[in-house]
Amino acid sequence: MEYLWCLTYYEEAVLEIKSQLAKESGGNMRQNKMKLLNIIAIIMLLGLALGSFSQTAMAAGSDPNKPGDMWARYMPIQAVHDQTNEITAKDKQAFGGDVFGLGWYERPFDQQMGYLPFIDISKALIGREDPNWIYVQIFTVNPSTEGAASKPLFGIELDTDIDNRGEFLMTATAPRSTEWTTEGIMVLANSDNMVGGVNPVLPDKKLAENKGYDKEIFNAGKGDDANLVWARISPKDPKVFEIAFKNSFIGGAKGKFIYSVWALAGMQDMAKFDFNDHFTREDVGSPLKADGKLYPIKSLWGVDNTSRIPSGFVPTRLMPGMPVSFQPIQQ
């Protein structure tokens, strides 16, 4: 699985090379193709060479009490891509990707279907090569600072015992500076171990009575570990929100967990997780005009998230809420 994560940046490099070659006016197609293959081979060889070097180099500069700048181009990264809505926003609807039954929400809109690009997630990257920290980058269509008046939250939900129920929700307020800080960060747990209701991830037949995320275990540096979670705006890109949390929180370098990334500007009641257990389809409405009477969005607005993604393991059974590529092959 780790090799697949490494390919994320290699693929981006290859796409860029293809684009440049396509713009060249001289040479023929065969020459360009050979040139591309040679460059790809070099990139892959460099990646293999750096793979054994990167962890040692990064470990030497890692501070166990504060995250640093660990996003080297050769660092193994897992990428999660999400739909964005710039094209369809003018029509006051989402591009797609909103699946209430799986807990996938594509709702970066206000209650009048006004577009909120500062919480529209385009992708998320997670890096685990640092011996002390797990780094999460959340990419949005517009900088999160544009939504200061909406007081958005960015976060990551963690299922740390792989039972399809979330155990922890980490959130950070925006806007913030490009310096790492614990200010405005909250980590919530669940006191009844029933996030997701009777059928985790999927909607229950009856509205759930579980407590959602109701137990505070970290608040702006206050908790058992004052340095547990940090956040900042990327110094390199204002459209990237970064969160770093202690590797030890999920069992260290070999820890296994399922995660999803969230951006919330409207619904911010964490006790209502999972949302599809506390609201009906009619309650929340839909951002898609094709859904007829369900359109537009209603009580559940200003919310965008990614699908649920495994980290540190490959699923061997059907796990709801994950993209198809992560589902085991059914015999």
Sequence and secondary structure as in RCSB ss.txt:
>XXXX:A:sequence
MEYLWCLTYYEEAVLEIKSQLAKESGGNMRQNKMKLLNIIAIIMLLGLALGSFSQTAMAAGSDPNKPGDMWARYM
PIQAVHDQTNEITAKDKQAFGGDVFGLGWYERPFDQQMGYLPFIDISKALIGREDPNWIYVQIFTVNPSTEGAAS
KPLFGIELDTDIDNRGEFLMTATAPRSTEWTTEGIMVLANSDNMVGGVNPVLPDKKLAENKGYDKEIFNAGKGDD
ANLVWARISPKDPKVFEIAFKNSFIGGAKGKFIYSVWALAGMQDMAKFDFNDHFTREDVGSPLKADGKLYPIKSL
WGVDNTSRIPSGFVPTRLMPGMPVSFQPIQQ
>XXXX:A:secstr
 HHHHHHHHHHHHHHHHHHHHHH  SS HHHHHHHHHHHHHHHHHHHHHHHHHHHHHHHHT  TTS      TTS
 EEEEE    TTTGGGTS  S  BGGGTB EE B TT  B GGG EEEEEEE  SSSEEEEEEEESS GGGGGGG
  EEEEEEESSSSSS  EEEEEESS  SS B TTEEEEE SSS TT SSSSS  SS      S EEEEETTEES 
TTSEEEEE SS TTEEEEEEEGGGGTSTT  EEEEEEEESS   GGG SHHHHS HHHHB S GGGGGG SB SS
 SEEE   EEESS  SS  TTS GGGS    
